[in-house]
């Protein structure tokens, strides 16, 4: 499965033939919506006046808080804290850009003009955006019905943590901060919604460039107060990228459905870039404290982790996913037997957060991997050696973490050595010594992380104490349907909602291999329609689910379909089906390859002459399969959970130089080794690695969604929110792979889409910290652009001057 096959998705996109939602016009007479948004970070809504807007020529409807409260319920939340979340502000607005009203008109120009006529009477309130300030007793309260701005607060202890700290030869405690940044997809969010009244009640059909998880369909149906079966969601094949961000489109699905109800026609809304930067979604910014107990050799016996996520104005589902997605792998790639975790989510007057590539992982590993370097600094040890003495050994798999993770396979020591050898680590250290003698700022940073994939959604239940959880949640199920037509063309219907990863390429490759067909005889379909595509609550392409989960289901369905074809081939060849195999588009006798019949003719027999099949043989020409790994269970009574099915590994090394005049960081060496289990397609794997590296580079050196202390966003265009371009992304890369197949998936594959998005930011931070260490400067936050480094150097100079 490592054939270097090109992506079949690319020709359409490269020739301008992609079919994005803005290209589609599925319903005649669709009207267009504009959203009126709050200019205030925190304000009470004292009144609204829509009369002028409603009288504007071409306007079909204007809706706001009253209409929302009349029809919609708050979105179902994962926690019991009374912080109700609607698709618009109802009593107050809690962040700049929060929707307050929707104007529906004949075209976007008219809707935008009429939106200017909407009158809203605000009473501005004091805002709070900083995490620790929001937790203070006298902080402005975002939700009057809640006791504080803390939406969830849980502590978990596994083992004798306090005792280990008391007995430890050394302890270290460090506080770190991780920034809020987004994914800036090429196409912004877009929704088309139709509300229809029927004899059985309302039905809602929506088109959206939505990116799972499909648990959000249940959330939208709950807000609309209709059964899930009466909500149909259709996702086109091309959605212009997401990386998790478009999971947050669902409030607009509900809002546009409500707009359609009042307009009496289908309604279309397309987000512009300013709206997207202002009020779509981003990964959580996190404040965290890591404490370790360790001995003279740096062996860690216990870990305390205090995680505080700033989730913005609302605990918007699927949050608090970012807090708990890596719960089972909280100790990373290290053999740490005792751990205490405190997990808190705090609401502030920022836009609500959600999924962002590697969500939870990049935050966790920034703290954990900086801690490993800080332990080395404390002991005077090379940070590589601290990692070596703590890495889980090859013979320890499957390895159980104290918080419940079950690592399926790996060879961490070999991967680390591969990354060091490829970069010539000893040579880099010699180069560093020479550079420091010349007064140059040259640093080397390493990160070794466990890469969780195929998330078990049961981790969300940890946010609520177990006696309040009610019905359990768990699972990593993925569905697929495979069918064959009378001409022998095999169609594969995928439910993972790809956003550019190449799912169609790999699916076609797998099915063609299993059935001995040319690639041209397999047709993958990646559009999602909840009315026709097999799906479940956990369906989606988040958390690198395709390679471990959907491919396993795909093989099961394909092999079942193959059994039917063998039976038909046995009829045509007068042979036992068990004696037949597939090759070169034929069904032939294994012992006599000359005796064969085309795959097409065998399929045609089932379609055209099912009466010739043996008694009891099925004439069904499609098969569905659901891969449901038994390892993905709900949290235990002791709050342990295997939060992912598979655990890959990434080792990364960065060598960088800091220009003494401009303070620009130049990456001179980047060595990376990925273990994603069995490699299914080397081209796609390398593409995922390169993409994750560039996205992580942005979060490490350039990107941050910043706010003033008054709550106003200060980076809402690409003039202020800086993304890396091809110039910044052209660093030297040495990329290698190690394969330790997973015993839990059919092909041994693990996920690979998020690894470097989690490891690269902290590898850069470790390299910059190493470069600045002669100045006595440490790194405890990102991003690390020249202004930040200048402030650090100035602050250090002032401290030394005192």
matplotlib code that plots the C-alpha trace (Angstrom):
import matplotlib.pyplot as plt

x = [0.0, 2.9, 2.5, 3.4, 0.1, -0.9, -4.0, -7.0, -8.6, -6.1, -6.9, -10.3, -9.1, -6.1, -8.2, -10.9, -13.5, -13.9, -17.5, -17.6, -20.8, -20.8, -20.7, -23.9, -27.5, -29.4, -32.8, -34.6, -35.6, -32.9, -32.6, -29.4, -28.7, -26.4, -25.6, -25.7, -22.9, -22.2, -19.5, -19.2, -17.2, -19.8, -23.1, -26.7, -29.3, -31.9, -33.9, -34.0, -35.9, -36.1, -38.9, -36.7, -34.8, -38.0, -39.5, -36.4, -37.2, -36.2, -36.1, -38.0, -37.3, -35.4, -34.9, -33.2, -33.3, -37.1, -37.4, -34.5, -36.1, -39.5, -38.3, -34.9, -33.6, -30.0, -27.6, -27.1, -23.8, -21.3, -21.4, -24.1, -22.9, -25.8, -24.2, -26.9, -25.6, -27.9, -26.8, -27.3, -27.0, -30.4, -29.9, -26.4, -23.6, -20.4, -17.8, -17.2, -18.8, -21.4, -24.6, -27.5, -29.8, -30.1, -31.4, -32.8, -33.2, -33.2, -29.4, -26.4, -26.1, -29.7, -29.2, -26.1, -27.8, -30.8, -28.5, -27.3, -30.8, -31.1, -31.2, -29.9, -29.8, -26.8, -25.7, -21.9, -20.5, -17.0, -15.2, -12.6, -10.3, -7.4, -7.8, -6.5, -8.3, -11.6, -11.2, -11.0, -13.9, -14.6, -14.2, -17.1, -19.5, -20.3, -23.3, -25.5, -27.0, -23.5, -21.6, -18.4, -16.7, -15.3, -17.4, -15.8, -13.3, -12.2, -9.2, -8.0, -5.4, -3.8, -1.3, 0.5, 1.4, 1.9, 4.1, 6.3, 6.8, 7.7, 10.3, 11.8, 15.4, 14.3, 11.2, 10.5, 7.4, 6.9, 4.0, 3.5, 1.1, -0.1, -1.7, -5.1, -4.7, -6.9, -6.6, -7.6, -9.2, -9.3, -13.1, -14.9, -18.0, -21.2, -24.7, -27.9, -30.9, -34.6, -37.3, -40.4, -43.6, -45.1, -48.0, -45.6, -43.9, -41.0, -38.2, -34.9, -32.6, -29.2, -26.1, -22.9, -19.2, -19.2, -16.4, -17.4, -17.8, -21.3, -22.2, -22.9, -25.9, -27.6, -26.7, -28.3, -31.4, -31.6, -31.5, -34.2, -36.3, -36.8, -35.7, -32.3, -34.1, -35.9, -32.6, -30.8, -27.2, -25.4, -21.7, -20.2, -17.1, -15.0, -15.1, -12.0, -10.1, -11.1, -8.6, -11.4, -12.4, -15.6, -17.0, -18.0, -20.4, -23.3, -24.7, -25.2, -26.9, -29.5, -29.7, -30.2, -32.8, -34.7, -34.2, -35.7, -38.7, -39.4, -38.6, -40.7, -37.9, -34.5, -31.7, -28.0, -25.3, -21.6, -19.1, -16.6, -13.0, -13.5, -16.4, -14.3, -11.4, -13.7, -16.2, -15.8, -13.6, -10.0, -8.1, -8.2, -5.5, -4.2, -2.5, -0.8, 1.4, 3.6, 5.3, 7.6, 9.3, 12.5, 15.9, 19.5, 19.4, 16.2, 13.9, 10.4, 8.4, 5.3, 3.7, 1.2, -0.6, -2.9, -4.6, -6.8, -8.4, -9.8, -12.9, -14.2, -17.7, -19.5, -18.6, -19.5, -19.8, -17.7, -15.7, -14.3, -12.8, -9.5, -9.0, -9.7, -8.8, -5.3, -6.4, -5.2, -1.9, -1.3, 2.1, 3.1, 5.8, 7.2, 7.1, 5.5, 3.5, 1.8, 0.0, -2.5, -4.5, -6.6, -8.7, -10.5, -12.3, -12.9, -15.3, -14.1, -15.2, -13.5, -14.9, -15.8, -13.2, -13.4, -11.4, -8.1, -5.6, -4.1, -6.5, -5.4, -2.1, -0.2, -1.2, -0.3, 3.0, 4.1, 4.0, 5.2, 8.1, 9.2, 9.2, 11.5, 14.0, 13.6, 14.4, 17.6, 18.5, 17.9, 20.2, 22.8, 21.8, 21.4, 17.6, 18.0, 19.3, 16.4, 14.1, 16.1, 15.8, 12.1, 10.9, 8.7, 10.7, 9.9, 9.2, 6.7, 3.9, 1.0, 1.7, -1.0, -0.7, -1.9, -4.8, -6.1, -4.4, -3.4, -0.5, -0.8, 2.8, 5.9, 9.7, 10.4, 14.1, 14.8, 12.8, 14.6, 18.0, 16.9, 16.1, 19.4, 21.4, 19.7, 20.5, 24.0, 23.2, 26.7, 27.9, 25.2, 26.4, 29.9, 28.6, 26.7, 29.8, 31.7, 28.8, 28.6, 32.3, 31.5, 28.7, 26.0, 22.5, 22.3, 20.0, 18.9, 15.5, 14.0, 10.5, 9.3, 5.5, 2.9, 0.4, -3.1, -5.5, -9.0, -10.4, -12.8, -15.5, -16.1, -13.4, -16.0, -17.8, -14.9, -15.9, -18.9, -18.5, -19.5, -22.6, -24.0, -23.1, -26.3, -26.0, -22.4, -20.6, -17.9, -16.8, -14.6, -17.1, -16.8, -19.1, -18.7, -20.7, -19.3, -21.5, -20.9, -23.0, -23.9, -20.7, -18.5, -17.7, -17.3, -18.5, -17.3, -19.3, -17.2, -18.6, -15.5, -16.1, -12.6, -11.3, -8.4, -6.5, -6.8, -9.3, -10.7, -7.2, -6.5, -10.0, -9.7, -6.3, -7.5, -10.6, -8.7, -6.1, -8.6, -10.7, -7.8, -9.2, -7.6, -7.9, -10.2, -12.8, -13.2, -15.2, -15.0, -17.6, -16.9, -20.1, -21.9, -25.7, -27.0, -30.1, -28.2, -24.6, -23.9, -22.9, -22.9, -22.4, -18.6, -18.4, -16.0, -12.4, -11.3, -8.5, -7.0, -9.7, -9.6, -6.5, -7.1, -10.9, -12.5, -10.0, -10.7, -14.4, -13.7, -11.8, -14.6, -17.3, -15.1, -14.3, -17.9, -18.8, -15.9, -17.5, -20.6, -18.6, -16.7, -20.0, -21.1, -17.7, -18.1, -21.4, -19.8, -16.7, -18.4, -15.9, -15.9, -15.8, -13.1, -10.8, -11.1, -9.2, -9.1, -6.4, -6.2, -9.9, -10.6, -12.0, -9.9, -9.2, -6.1, -4.8, -5.6, -5.2, -6.3, -9.8, -11.2, -14.2, -14.2, -15.1, -17.7, -19.4, -19.5, -21.1, -23.5, -24.7, -25.9, -27.7, -29.2, -29.6, -29.8, -31.9, -28.8, -27.1, -26.9, -29.8, -29.3, -26.8, -27.5, -28.1, -27.3, -24.7, -23.8, -22.2, -22.0, -19.6, -19.0, -15.6, -16.2, -13.0, -13.8, -10.9, -12.9, -15.0, -16.6, -14.6, -14.1, -15.5, -12.0, -12.1, -9.6, -10.1, -8.4, -9.0, -7.8, -7.5, -4.0, -0.9, 1.7, 5.0, 6.8, 10.4, 11.5, 14.7, 15.1, 18.3, 17.8, 19.8, 18.5, 19.7, 21.3, 19.9, 16.4, 15.9, 14.3, 14.4, 15.9, 15.4, 18.6, 17.8, 14.6, 14.7, 11.5, 10.6, 7.0, 5.7, 2.1, 2.0, 1.6, 2.1, -0.9, 0.3, 3.7, 2.8, -0.2, 1.7, 4.4, 1.8, 0.2, 3.6, 4.5, 1.1, 1.2, 4.7, 3.6, 0.5, 2.6, 5.2, 2.4, 1.4, 5.0, 6.3, 3.6, -0.1, -2.1, -5.6, -5.0, -7.4, -7.0, -7.7, -11.1, -12.1, -11.6, -10.0, -6.8, -5.9, -8.9, -7.3, -4.2, -2.5, -2.4, -2.9, 0.3, 0.3, 3.5, 3.9, 6.0, 9.0, 8.8, 8.0, 11.0, 13.1, 15.4, 13.6, 14.9, 11.8, 12.0, 9.5, 9.4, 6.6, 5.4, 2.0, -0.9, -2.3, -5.8, -6.5, -6.9, -4.0, -1.9, -2.4, -2.5, -3.5, -0.9, -2.6, -1.8, 1.6, 3.8, 1.1, 1.6, 5.4, 6.8, 5.7, 7.5, 10.5, 10.9, 10.4, 13.0, 15.5, 14.9, 15.2, 18.5, 19.7, 18.8, 20.0, 23.4, 21.5, 19.6, 16.3, 13.7, 10.7, 7.3, 4.9, 4.3, 4.4, 8.1, 8.2, 11.0, 9.0, 8.6, 12.2, 13.2, 11.0, 12.5, 16.0, 15.1, 13.4, 16.5, 18.8, 16.7, 16.7, 20.4, 20.9, 19.0]
y = [0.0, 2.4, 3.0, 6.6, 7.4, 10.9, 12.5, 12.1, 15.1, 17.6, 17.9, 19.3, 21.8, 22.9, 23.5, 25.5, 22.8, 22.4, 22.6, 24.7, 25.7, 29.2, 27.5, 25.6, 26.7, 23.7, 25.5, 27.9, 31.3, 31.3, 34.6, 36.0, 36.9, 39.4, 39.2, 42.2, 41.8, 43.4, 46.1, 45.7, 43.0, 43.0, 44.8, 44.3, 44.4, 46.9, 46.9, 46.3, 48.2, 46.4, 48.5, 50.6, 47.5, 45.5, 48.3, 48.4, 47.3, 43.7, 42.7, 39.4, 39.1, 40.4, 38.3, 38.9, 37.9, 37.7, 35.3, 33.2, 32.8, 32.1, 29.1, 27.9, 26.2, 26.7, 24.4, 21.2, 21.6, 19.0, 20.6, 21.5, 25.0, 27.5, 29.4, 29.1, 29.4, 30.6, 31.4, 35.1, 37.2, 37.3, 39.1, 40.3, 40.3, 38.8, 39.3, 41.6, 40.1, 38.1, 37.8, 39.9, 40.0, 38.5, 40.4, 38.4, 40.0, 39.3, 39.8, 40.4, 44.1, 44.7, 42.7, 44.6, 48.0, 47.0, 45.7, 49.3, 50.2, 47.8, 49.7, 48.0, 49.7, 48.5, 49.1, 48.6, 46.6, 46.0, 43.3, 40.8, 38.9, 37.6, 34.2, 34.8, 38.0, 36.4, 33.9, 36.6, 37.0, 40.6, 39.9, 41.0, 38.1, 37.0, 34.8, 36.2, 32.7, 31.2, 31.6, 32.6, 32.6, 29.1, 26.8, 23.6, 22.7, 19.1, 17.5, 13.9, 12.1, 8.8, 7.3, 8.7, 12.0, 14.1, 11.3, 11.2, 14.9, 14.8, 12.1, 13.5, 14.5, 17.4, 19.2, 22.0, 24.1, 26.2, 28.3, 28.4, 30.2, 29.0, 31.5, 31.5, 31.0, 29.9, 27.9, 30.6, 28.2, 29.4, 29.3, 30.9, 29.4, 29.1, 27.8, 27.3, 26.4, 25.6, 25.3, 23.5, 23.0, 19.5, 17.6, 15.9, 19.0, 21.1, 19.7, 21.5, 20.8, 22.5, 22.7, 23.7, 23.5, 21.8, 19.7, 17.1, 15.8, 14.8, 14.9, 18.6, 17.4, 16.3, 19.6, 21.6, 19.4, 20.0, 23.7, 23.5, 21.3, 18.7, 15.0, 14.4, 12.5, 15.8, 17.6, 16.9, 18.2, 18.0, 18.8, 19.2, 17.4, 20.6, 22.8, 24.9, 23.6, 23.6, 22.0, 21.8, 25.5, 24.8, 22.5, 25.8, 26.6, 24.8, 27.8, 29.4, 26.3, 26.8, 30.6, 30.4, 27.7, 30.1, 32.9, 30.6, 29.9, 33.6, 34.4, 31.5, 30.8, 29.1, 31.4, 31.5, 33.0, 33.3, 34.6, 37.2, 37.1, 39.9, 38.0, 34.9, 36.5, 38.3, 35.7, 32.2, 30.1, 29.4, 27.0, 27.7, 29.9, 28.1, 29.0, 26.0, 25.0, 21.9, 20.4, 17.4, 15.3, 13.7, 12.3, 13.2, 11.4, 13.3, 10.3, 11.7, 9.9, 12.2, 15.0, 17.7, 19.5, 22.5, 23.4, 26.5, 27.0, 30.4, 29.2, 32.7, 33.9, 30.5, 26.8, 26.1, 22.4, 20.3, 22.2, 21.3, 18.9, 20.8, 20.1, 16.4, 15.1, 14.2, 13.0, 9.4, 10.6, 13.5, 12.1, 12.1, 9.6, 9.3, 6.6, 8.7, 6.5, 9.1, 12.2, 14.8, 16.8, 19.9, 20.9, 24.2, 26.2, 29.9, 32.1, 35.6, 38.3, 36.7, 34.7, 31.2, 28.5, 25.0, 22.6, 23.5, 21.1, 19.0, 20.6, 20.0, 18.5, 21.6, 23.2, 20.1, 19.5, 23.1, 22.8, 19.2, 19.5, 22.9, 21.2, 18.4, 21.1, 23.0, 19.7, 19.4, 23.0, 22.4, 19.4, 20.6, 17.7, 17.6, 17.7, 14.8, 12.7, 13.7, 12.4, 9.2, 8.1, 8.8, 7.5, 4.4, 1.3, -0.7, -3.8, -2.1, -1.9, -2.1, 0.6, 1.8, 5.4, 6.3, 8.3, 5.4, 5.6, 2.3, 3.0, 0.3, 0.2, 2.2, 2.3, 5.8, 5.4, 4.4, 7.3, 9.7, 8.4, 8.6, 12.2, 13.0, 11.1, 12.7, 16.1, 15.2, 16.3, 16.1, 18.2, 20.8, 21.0, 21.6, 24.3, 25.9, 26.0, 27.8, 30.2, 31.1, 31.9, 34.4, 35.8, 34.4, 33.3, 29.7, 27.1, 23.5, 22.3, 18.8, 17.5, 13.9, 13.5, 10.8, 11.5, 10.4, 9.5, 8.0, 9.9, 8.1, 10.7, 9.3, 11.8, 14.6, 12.9, 13.7, 17.3, 16.3, 14.3, 10.7, 10.7, 13.5, 12.0, 10.1, 8.0, 7.1, 8.3, 6.4, 5.2, 5.7, 4.2, 4.9, 3.7, 3.1, 1.7, -0.1, -1.0, -2.4, -1.6, -3.9, -2.7, -3.8, -0.2, -0.1, 3.0, 3.8, 6.2, 7.7, 9.4, 11.0, 14.4, 15.0, 18.6, 17.9, 15.1, 12.7, 10.2, 9.4, 8.6, 6.1, 4.6, 3.9, 2.4, 0.0, -1.2, -1.7, -3.7, -5.9, -6.6, -6.9, -4.0, -1.2, 2.1, 3.4, 0.9, 2.3, 5.5, 7.1, 9.6, 12.0, 14.2, 13.8, 13.7, 12.7, 11.4, 8.9, 8.5, 6.0, 8.0, 8.0, 10.5, 10.1, 10.4, 13.0, 13.7, 15.2, 13.7, 11.8, 9.2, 8.1, 5.9, 3.8, 3.7, 4.2, 2.1, -0.8, -0.5, -0.2, -3.5, -5.2, -3.9, -4.6, -8.1, -8.9, -7.6, -9.6, -12.8, -12.1, -11.6, -14.9, -16.7, -15.3, -16.1, -19.7, -20.0, -18.8, -20.9, -23.9, -23.7, -23.5, -19.8, -20.6, -21.6, -18.2, -14.9, -11.4, -10.1, -7.8, -7.2, -10.9, -13.6, -16.7, -20.1, -20.0, -23.3, -22.6, -18.8, -19.4, -20.2, -16.8, -14.5, -10.7, -9.0, -7.1, -10.2, -11.7, -8.5, -8.4, -12.0, -10.8, -7.8, -9.5, -13.2, -13.6, -16.7, -18.5, -18.0, -20.9, -21.2, -18.8, -16.6, -12.9, -10.8, -7.6, -5.6, -3.2, -3.7, -1.4, -1.8, -0.1, -0.4, -0.1, -0.8, -2.4, -0.4, 2.9, 2.8, 5.3, 6.7, 4.2, 4.8, 6.1, 8.6, 6.8, 6.7, 5.5, 8.8, 7.6, 4.2, 4.7, 6.5, 7.3, 9.1, 12.2, 13.2, 16.6, 18.6, 22.3, 24.3, 28.0, 31.2, 34.6, 37.6, 40.0, 43.2, 42.2, 39.4, 37.3, 33.6, 31.6, 27.8, 26.2, 22.6, 20.7, 17.0, 15.0, 11.4, 10.2, 6.8, 6.6, 2.8, 1.3, 3.9, 3.8, 6.3, 8.0, 11.0, 11.8, 11.2, 13.6, 16.1, 15.9, 16.4, 19.4, 21.0, 20.5, 22.0, 25.1, 25.6, 25.0, 27.5, 30.1, 29.5, 29.4, 32.5, 34.7, 34.1, 35.2, 36.3, 39.3, 41.4, 44.7, 44.8, 46.4, 43.3, 44.7, 42.3, 43.7, 41.2, 40.9, 41.2, 39.7, 43.0, 42.3, 38.5, 37.3, 33.9, 32.3, 32.5, 30.3, 32.5, 31.8, 28.1, 27.2, 25.9, 22.9, 19.7, 16.2, 13.9, 10.2, 7.5, 4.6, 2.0, 0.2, -1.1, -0.8, -4.2, -2.6, -1.5, -3.8, -2.4, -1.4, 2.3, 5.2, 8.8, 11.3, 14.6, 16.4, 15.2, 18.2, 20.7, 19.5, 19.0, 21.8, 24.8, 23.6, 22.3, 25.9, 27.3, 24.9, 25.9, 29.6, 29.1, 27.3, 30.2, 32.8, 30.8, 32.5, 35.7, 34.1, 34.2, 31.5, 31.0, 30.4, 31.5, 31.8, 33.3, 34.3, 37.1, 39.8, 42.2, 39.5, 38.6, 42.3, 42.7, 39.6, 40.9, 44.4, 43.0, 40.8, 43.7, 45.8, 43.0, 42.6, 46.4, 46.3]
z = [0.0, -0.4, -4.2, -4.9, -6.7, -7.6, -6.1, -8.2, -6.6, -8.0, -11.8, -11.1, -8.6, -10.7, -13.8, -12.0, -12.1, -8.3, -7.1, -4.0, -2.3, -3.8, -7.2, -6.5, -6.8, -5.6, -5.0, -7.2, -5.7, -3.0, -1.1, 0.4, 4.0, 5.7, 9.4, 11.7, 14.3, 17.6, 17.6, 21.4, 23.2, 26.0, 26.0, 27.1, 24.3, 25.5, 22.4, 18.6, 15.8, 12.5, 10.9, 8.6, 7.5, 6.9, 4.7, 2.5, -1.1, -1.7, 1.9, 2.7, 6.4, 9.3, 12.4, 15.7, 19.4, 19.7, 16.7, 18.0, 21.4, 20.0, 17.9, 18.9, 22.1, 23.4, 21.8, 23.9, 25.8, 27.1, 30.6, 33.0, 33.7, 33.0, 30.1, 27.3, 23.8, 20.9, 17.3, 18.1, 21.2, 23.0, 26.3, 25.8, 23.2, 24.5, 21.8, 18.9, 15.8, 17.6, 15.4, 16.6, 13.6, 10.1, 7.0, 4.1, 0.7, -3.0, -3.3, -1.1, -2.0, -0.9, 2.3, 3.2, 2.6, 4.7, 7.5, 7.9, 8.8, 11.7, 15.0, 18.1, 21.5, 23.4, 27.0, 26.9, 29.7, 31.0, 29.2, 30.1, 27.7, 29.7, 31.2, 34.7, 35.0, 34.0, 36.9, 39.5, 41.9, 40.8, 37.0, 34.7, 34.6, 31.1, 32.0, 34.7, 35.4, 36.2, 39.5, 37.7, 34.3, 34.9, 32.7, 33.9, 36.5, 37.1, 38.9, 38.2, 40.2, 39.1, 41.6, 44.6, 43.1, 46.3, 47.8, 44.7, 44.8, 48.4, 47.9, 44.6, 44.4, 42.2, 41.2, 38.7, 38.1, 35.0, 33.5, 29.8, 27.4, 24.0, 21.6, 19.8, 16.1, 13.3, 10.0, 7.4, 4.9, 1.2, 1.2, 4.1, 5.7, 3.5, 4.2, 2.2, 4.3, 3.6, 6.2, 5.1, 7.0, 6.4, 7.8, 10.2, 11.3, 10.1, 7.9, 7.4, 4.5, 4.5, 2.3, 4.1, 3.7, 7.1, 8.4, 11.0, 13.6, 12.9, 16.6, 15.6, 13.5, 16.7, 18.3, 15.5, 15.6, 19.3, 18.8, 16.1, 18.3, 15.6, 15.4, 13.7, 11.0, 9.9, 9.5, 6.3, 5.9, 2.5, 2.2, -1.3, -2.3, -2.3, 0.8, 0.3, 3.4, 7.0, 9.4, 11.9, 11.8, 9.8, 12.4, 14.0, 11.1, 12.7, 14.6, 11.2, 9.9, 12.6, 12.1, 8.3, 8.8, 11.1, 8.5, 5.8, 8.1, 8.3, 4.7, 3.3, 0.9, 0.9, 2.3, 1.3, 3.5, 2.6, 5.1, 4.0, 5.2, 7.7, 9.2, 9.3, 11.1, 13.4, 14.5, 13.1, 15.3, 16.4, 18.5, 22.2, 23.8, 26.9, 30.1, 31.8, 34.6, 34.4, 37.4, 37.4, 40.1, 38.9, 39.9, 39.1, 35.8, 34.8, 35.1, 35.8, 38.5, 38.6, 36.8, 37.7, 34.9, 35.2, 32.0, 31.6, 28.2, 27.2, 25.2, 24.4, 25.1, 25.1, 25.8, 22.2, 21.3, 20.8, 23.4, 25.9, 23.4, 23.3, 27.1, 26.9, 23.4, 24.6, 28.1, 27.6, 26.2, 28.7, 29.5, 25.9, 24.8, 28.3, 31.0, 33.7, 36.1, 38.3, 37.1, 38.4, 35.9, 36.6, 33.5, 33.4, 30.7, 31.2, 29.2, 28.1, 25.7, 22.8, 19.9, 20.9, 20.1, 18.6, 16.6, 14.9, 13.4, 16.2, 18.7, 22.2, 21.1, 20.1, 23.4, 25.5, 23.9, 24.0, 27.8, 28.1, 25.7, 27.1, 30.5, 29.3, 28.2, 31.4, 33.3, 31.3, 32.1, 35.8, 35.8, 33.2, 30.9, 27.2, 26.5, 24.2, 27.0, 29.3, 26.5, 26.1, 29.7, 29.8, 26.4, 26.5, 25.3, 22.2, 24.3, 26.5, 23.9, 24.3, 27.0, 29.4, 30.6, 34.1, 32.6, 30.6, 27.2, 25.6, 23.2, 20.4, 19.0, 18.6, 18.6, 20.0, 20.7, 17.1, 15.7, 17.9, 16.8, 13.2, 13.5, 15.3, 12.7, 9.7, 11.1, 12.3, 15.9, 17.1, 14.2, 14.9, 18.5, 17.3, 14.9, 17.9, 20.0, 17.2, 16.6, 20.3, 20.3, 17.6, 19.6, 17.3, 18.5, 17.2, 18.8, 18.5, 19.6, 19.8, 20.3, 20.7, 20.8, 20.7, 17.8, 18.8, 16.0, 15.6, 18.6, 21.0, 21.5, 25.0, 26.3, 26.2, 29.1, 31.4, 31.6, 33.8, 37.0, 36.5, 38.7, 36.5, 33.1, 32.5, 29.4, 28.4, 25.3, 23.5, 20.1, 17.0, 14.5, 10.7, 8.0, 4.3, 1.4, -1.6, -4.6, -8.1, -11.2, -14.2, -16.0, -13.1, -12.0, -8.2, -6.4, -2.9, -0.8, 1.9, 5.0, 6.4, 4.7, 3.3, 3.1, 0.8, 2.4, -0.5, 0.9, -2.6, -3.9, -1.1, -1.1, -4.8, -4.3, -1.6, -3.4, -6.6, -4.8, -3.0, -6.1, -8.6, -10.7, -12.6, -10.8, -13.5, -12.6, -9.1, -8.5, -5.1, -4.0, -1.2, -1.0, 2.3, 2.5, 5.9, 4.1, 2.0, 3.2, 6.0, 9.1, 12.8, 15.6, 15.5, 11.7, 10.2, 9.2, 12.4, 14.5, 11.6, 11.5, 7.8, 7.7, 10.8, 10.8, 7.4, 5.6, 8.1, 7.3, 3.6, 3.5, 5.3, 2.9, -0.1, 0.9, 1.5, -2.0, -3.3, -1.9, -3.9, -7.1, -6.4, -6.1, -9.5, -10.9, -9.6, -11.5, -14.8, -14.4, -12.8, -10.0, -6.2, -5.2, -2.6, -5.5, -7.2, -6.9, -8.4, -10.7, -13.7, -13.8, -14.0, -11.7, -12.3, -10.9, -8.7, -9.8, -13.5, -14.3, -17.8, -16.7, -16.0, -16.5, -16.4, -13.1, -15.2, -16.4, -12.9, -11.6, -14.6, -13.8, -10.3, -11.8, -14.8, -13.9, -10.1, -10.6, -11.6, -8.3, -5.8, -3.4, -0.4, -2.2, -1.9, -5.0, -3.2, -5.1, -2.3, 1.1, 4.1, 6.9, 10.2, 11.9, 15.7, 17.6, 21.0, 22.6, 22.3, 25.5, 27.8, 30.7, 33.6, 37.1, 37.9, 35.0, 32.9, 29.2, 26.1, 24.3, 20.9, 19.2, 17.7, 18.8, 16.3, 17.0, 15.7, 16.5, 15.2, 15.4, 14.5, 14.2, 13.9, 13.8, 15.1, 13.1, 15.6, 13.8, 12.6, 15.2, 12.5, 13.1, 10.3, 10.3, 9.0, 9.6, 10.1, 10.5, 11.1, 11.5, 11.5, 12.5, 11.3, 11.2, 7.8, 5.1, 2.7, 0.2, 0.5, -1.6, 0.6, 3.8, 2.8, 1.8, 5.2, 6.9, 4.8, 5.3, 9.0, 9.2, 7.4, 9.5, 12.7, 11.4, 11.3, 14.9, 16.1, 14.4, 12.9, 13.7, 16.7, 17.1, 19.4, 21.4, 23.2, 26.9, 26.1, 24.1, 20.5, 18.1, 16.7, 13.9, 11.6, 8.2, 6.6, 7.1, 10.8, 11.0, 9.3, 7.6, 6.3, 2.6, 0.3, 1.1, 4.8, 4.2, 2.1, 5.0, 4.4, 5.3, 6.0, 6.3, 7.2, 8.2, 10.6, 10.3, 13.4, 12.2, 14.6, 15.7, 16.1, 12.5, 9.5, 7.5, 10.5, 9.6, 12.1, 11.4, 10.1, 9.4, 12.7, 13.9, 13.0, 13.8, 17.4, 17.5, 15.3, 17.3, 20.4, 18.5, 17.2, 20.7, 22.1, 19.4, 20.1, 23.9, 23.3, 21.0, 23.7, 26.7, 26.8, 27.5, 30.4, 28.4, 28.5, 26.3, 27.8, 25.1, 21.3, 18.7, 18.5, 16.0, 16.2, 18.3, 21.0, 21.0, 21.2, 24.3, 25.9, 25.3, 26.5, 29.6, 30.4, 29.9, 32.3, 34.9, 34.7, 34.9, 38.2]

ax = plt.figure().add_subplot(projection="3d")
ax.plot(x, y, z, "-o")
ax.set_aspect("equal")
plt.show()
